[in-house]
């Protein structure tokens, strides 16, 4: 009886936190379809869409003057820097091999490159490409983004004074949403998503996305913008066909 109660409480805890109860199963997808669409922004940009932060150290590498941190990146009506993912999918394709054969966070010219990326939970590489510059990467799991005021829990936080690579384990426990910043440079920021499945991507420069090789079926699709939070849509994916889901954000 105690064991049963423990399992029930554990399951409820996982459900409340937004983390899937079921492990993701890799299977062969022969007749998969595509979830595609575009993420747009409507209305006036918020006053803090772009933040200017004075560069006070390592100006030979980081630059001089101020750094523009673009929290809300809009071109035309396309909202960029948005993660789109299928929520709760339990089986499907395997992860594709990452560039360079490993998942990589690069610190170059005092910037995280790229600003936003999807990573498989597990081993990742942290690279300092800035000679003579101490970086200190702080990687934090963002719990409760759906509530609009996420709690940030540190995954790892360490200094990297020398150029080269350091291997770390990326293991979010309650949410796949992750923020990164440099504790040594207050103008270096970025975001990641580390879901248990590969059906997630960052939108392109025009705000579009196409999540491929999705097993036929009905799904909940979500879009996450680090400033605006989550939006939700529905998609019924036909075999070897496509389902359209579009998202519109505003301040």
Backbone torsions as a table, in degrees:
resi	resn	phi	psi	omega
1	UNK	NA	-44.6	179.3
2	UNK	-60.5	-39.9	179.3
3	UNK	-63.2	-38.7	179.3
4	UNK	-64.3	-45.8	179.9
5	UNK	-61.0	-41.4	179.7
6	UNK	-61.3	-43.7	-179.8
7	UNK	-63.7	-41.9	178.9
8	UNK	-62.2	-46.5	-179.7
9	UNK	-63.7	-40.3	178.3
10	UNK	-62.6	-43.8	-179.8
11	UNK	-62.9	-42.7	178.5
12	UNK	-63.3	-40.8	179.1
13	UNK	-60.5	-42.7	-179.0
14	UNK	-67.8	-41.0	-179.6
15	UNK	-64.3	-42.4	-180.0
16	UNK	-62.4	-37.8	-177.2
17	UNK	-75.9	-12.5	-180.0
18	UNK	90.6	5.2	-178.8
19	UNK	-92.3	135.7	-176.0
20	UNK	-63.3	137.7	178.2
21	UNK	-73.9	-33.6	-172.0
22	UNK	-95.6	137.8	176.7
23	UNK	-70.0	145.3	179.3
24	UNK	-77.7	133.8	-178.5
25	UNK	-110.8	124.0	177.0
26	UNK	-80.6	123.6	178.7
27	UNK	-134.8	164.7	176.9
28	UNK	-75.7	130.8	-180.0
29	UNK	-114.2	102.3	-176.9
30	UNK	-91.6	-32.4	-173.2
31	UNK	-119.4	33.3	-175.7
32	UNK	-66.6	156.3	176.6
33	UNK	-116.6	-165.8	-174.6
34	UNK	-130.5	138.6	168.2
35	UNK	-103.4	118.9	-176.1
36	UNK	-134.8	163.4	179.2
37	UNK	168.1	-159.8	-178.1
38	UNK	-145.8	147.7	176.2
39	UNK	-110.1	125.4	-176.2
40	UNK	-124.8	166.2	177.3
41	UNK	-123.6	137.8	-179.6
42	UNK	-122.7	136.1	175.5
43	UNK	99.1	-170.1	180.0
44	UNK	-78.0	144.3	176.0
45	UNK	-67.2	146.2	175.1
46	UNK	-64.6	155.3	-176.5
47	UNK	-63.4	-25.0	-179.6
48	UNK	-103.3	24.9	179.4
49	UNK	-60.7	-34.9	177.7
50	UNK	-124.9	129.3	179.7
51	UNK	-115.4	130.4	176.9
52	UNK	-99.5	123.8	-178.4
53	UNK	-123.0	127.5	-177.7
54	UNK	-67.2	133.8	177.0
55	UNK	-87.1	118.5	-174.0
56	UNK	-116.2	-4.2	-178.1
57	UNK	-147.1	155.6	-179.9
58	UNK	51.5	44.7	-175.7
59	UNK	-66.8	-21.1	177.8
60	UNK	-67.9	-25.4	179.0
61	UNK	-108.2	-41.6	-174.7
62	UNK	-81.4	-17.8	-176.0
63	UNK	100.8	173.9	-178.9
64	UNK	-115.9	168.9	178.7
65	UNK	80.3	-121.3	-177.9
66	UNK	-133.1	156.4	176.8
67	UNK	-105.7	130.0	174.4
68	UNK	-87.0	115.2	175.0
69	UNK	-96.9	112.7	-174.7
70	UNK	-93.1	98.6	-179.9
71	UNK	-78.0	-31.6	178.2
72	UNK	-125.8	106.6	-172.5
73	UNK	-105.3	104.6	-177.8
74	UNK	-121.4	132.0	174.3
75	UNK	-130.8	119.7	-169.3
76	UNK	66.1	-122.4	172.4
77	UNK	-111.4	7.4	-178.8
78	UNK	-81.1	129.2	175.4
79	UNK	-98.4	119.7	-176.7
80	UNK	-102.8	169.5	-177.7
81	UNK	73.0	26.8	-179.8
82	UNK	-106.2	138.0	174.7
83	UNK	-97.0	130.0	175.6
84	UNK	-118.1	135.0	-175.8
85	UNK	-151.1	157.2	174.0
86	UNK	-89.2	124.2	-174.6
87	UNK	-90.0	126.8	172.2
88	UNK	80.0	10.6	177.8
89	UNK	-67.6	133.7	-171.6
90	UNK	-106.2	-15.2	179.0
91	UNK	-152.8	153.1	-179.9
92	UNK	160.8	-150.5	-173.0
93	UNK	-68.9	164.0	175.6
94	UNK	-86.1	164.6	174.5
95	UNK	-66.5	141.2	174.0
96	UNK	-81.0	159.0	-178.0
97	UNK	-71.7	131.3	-179.1
98	UNK	-74.2	163.4	175.0
99	UNK	-59.9	145.6	-177.5
100	UNK	65.5	4.7	178.2
101	UNK	78.5	7.3	179.9
102	UNK	-153.8	155.3	176.4
103	UNK	-80.5	130.2	-166.6
104	UNK	-132.9	131.8	164.9
105	UNK	-107.6	117.6	-179.6
106	UNK	-108.1	136.3	173.9
107	UNK	-108.7	108.4	-174.8
108	UNK	-139.4	131.6	-176.4
109	UNK	55.4	34.3	179.5
110	UNK	59.4	40.3	174.0
111	UNK	-137.3	148.1	169.0
112	UNK	-83.9	127.2	-178.6
113	UNK	-122.5	122.2	-5.3
114	UNK	-79.5	173.0	178.5
115	UNK	-64.9	-37.6	-178.0
116	UNK	-137.6	136.0	177.8
117	UNK	-157.4	156.2	175.7
118	UNK	-98.0	134.5	-179.7
119	UNK	-131.4	147.1	173.3
120	UNK	-78.1	131.6	175.7
121	UNK	-57.5	139.0	-178.5
122	UNK	134.0	-150.4	-177.1
123	UNK	-67.0	131.9	174.1
124	UNK	-135.4	165.6	-179.3
125	UNK	-115.6	131.4	174.3
126	UNK	-105.0	120.4	-176.4
127	UNK	-115.3	129.5	170.4
128	UNK	-101.6	111.0	179.0
129	UNK	-100.6	7.4	-177.0
130	UNK	-103.6	104.4	-178.6
131	UNK	-66.7	132.1	177.1
132	UNK	77.5	12.3	-178.3
133	UNK	-120.6	126.2	173.4
134	UNK	-83.6	120.8	170.2
135	UNK	-108.6	154.0	177.2
136	UNK	-136.8	99.4	-173.5
137	UNK	-86.3	128.3	177.1
138	UNK	-115.1	113.4	-177.1
139	UNK	-111.0	123.0	-172.3
140	UNK	-131.8	133.1	174.4
141	UNK	-72.5	133.0	-178.6
142	UNK	-103.5	105.7	-174.9
143	UNK	-99.7	124.0	177.1
144	UNK	92.4	33.0	-180.0
145	UNK	-65.2	-26.1	179.7
146	UNK	-68.6	-23.2	179.3
147	UNK	-85.4	-10.6	176.0
148	UNK	89.2	-4.5	-179.9
149	UNK	-141.0	71.7	-171.9
150	UNK	-68.0	146.5	171.3
151	UNK	-89.8	134.5	-177.8
152	UNK	-106.0	122.8	-179.3
153	UNK	-115.2	126.9	-175.1
154	UNK	-65.6	131.0	172.4
155	UNK	-94.1	-51.6	168.8
156	UNK	-153.1	153.1	-177.1
157	UNK	-150.8	111.8	-175.6
158	UNK	-153.4	157.1	177.3
159	UNK	-88.0	147.4	179.5
160	UNK	-135.3	85.2	-173.4
161	UNK	-77.1	-20.5	-173.9
162	UNK	-115.7	151.2	174.3
163	UNK	-61.2	151.0	178.3
164	UNK	128.7	-170.6	-174.0
165	UNK	-112.2	143.8	171.6
166	UNK	-128.6	133.5	-179.8
167	UNK	-92.0	136.5	177.7
168	UNK	-138.8	163.3	175.0
169	UNK	-101.4	123.0	176.3
170	UNK	-96.7	104.8	-174.4
171	UNK	-132.0	76.4	173.1
172	UNK	-66.3	143.0	-174.2
173	UNK	-107.3	-31.2	-174.8
174	UNK	-123.2	-15.0	-179.1
175	UNK	-155.2	146.7	-178.8
176	UNK	-86.8	-1.1	-175.4
177	UNK	-89.7	130.2	-170.4
178	UNK	-136.2	134.0	172.9
179	UNK	-107.4	148.9	174.9
180	UNK	-131.7	144.1	174.5
181	UNK	-150.4	161.6	177.1
182	UNK	-101.9	122.1	-179.8
183	UNK	-73.0	-15.1	179.6
184	UNK	-92.3	-17.8	-178.8
185	UNK	-136.4	112.2	-171.1
186	UNK	-79.3	12.7	177.4
187	UNK	-118.9	10.2	-178.9
188	UNK	-105.3	115.9	-178.9
189	UNK	-139.2	161.6	174.7
190	UNK	-171.5	174.8	-178.7
191	UNK	-142.4	152.0	176.4
192	UNK	-138.9	162.1	168.8
193	UNK	-130.7	132.2	-178.4
194	UNK	-128.0	76.4	-179.7
195	UNK	-79.3	168.5	179.1
196	UNK	-79.6	-5.8	-179.0
197	UNK	-132.2	163.8	-175.7
198	UNK	-90.3	8.4	-177.2
199	UNK	-86.5	64.8	179.8
200	UNK	-153.8	146.9	176.4
201	UNK	-158.9	163.0	174.7
202	UNK	-92.3	136.6	-178.5
203	UNK	-62.9	156.7	178.6
204	UNK	-78.1	-177.3	-178.1
205	UNK	-60.4	-26.1	179.6
206	UNK	-96.8	10.7	178.3
207	UNK	82.0	2.3	-176.1
208	UNK	-89.7	160.2	177.1
209	UNK	-148.6	158.0	176.0
210	UNK	-150.9	105.1	179.3
211	UNK	-94.0	114.7	-168.9
212	UNK	-103.8	168.6	176.5
213	UNK	58.0	43.3	178.7
214	UNK	-91.3	126.2	176.1
215	UNK	-57.1	139.5	179.8
216	UNK	-55.0	141.1	179.9
217	UNK	153.9	-179.6	180.0
218	UNK	-99.0	134.5	-173.8
219	UNK	-138.0	156.6	166.4
220	UNK	-97.3	127.3	-179.6
221	UNK	-114.8	135.1	-178.3
222	UNK	-125.7	150.8	174.4
223	UNK	-120.5	131.3	-179.6
224	UNK	-119.2	121.7	170.7
225	UNK	-112.6	127.6	-174.6
226	UNK	-56.8	-25.8	177.8
227	UNK	-90.2	-41.1	-171.9
228	UNK	-97.2	-11.5	178.1
229	UNK	89.0	-147.2	-170.9
230	UNK	-105.9	144.3	167.5
231	UNK	-124.4	150.8	-175.9
232	UNK	-126.4	142.0	175.7
233	UNK	-140.8	172.1	179.9
234	UNK	-121.1	147.0	179.4
235	UNK	-145.2	133.4	171.0
236	UNK	-109.9	110.3	-172.3
237	UNK	-91.8	119.6	177.3
238	UNK	-83.2	157.5	176.8
239	UNK	-60.4	124.9	178.6
240	UNK	57.1	23.7	178.4
241	UNK	-121.8	-163.5	-176.7
242	UNK	-136.8	146.2	174.3
243	UNK	-121.5	133.5	-178.5
244	UNK	-96.1	131.9	173.4
245	UNK	-137.8	120.8	179.5
246	UNK	-114.9	149.7	-178.9
247	UNK	-127.8	138.8	176.2
248	UNK	-124.8	125.8	177.4
249	UNK	-108.9	157.0	172.9
250	UNK	-151.4	164.8	-177.7
251	UNK	-74.0	NA	NA
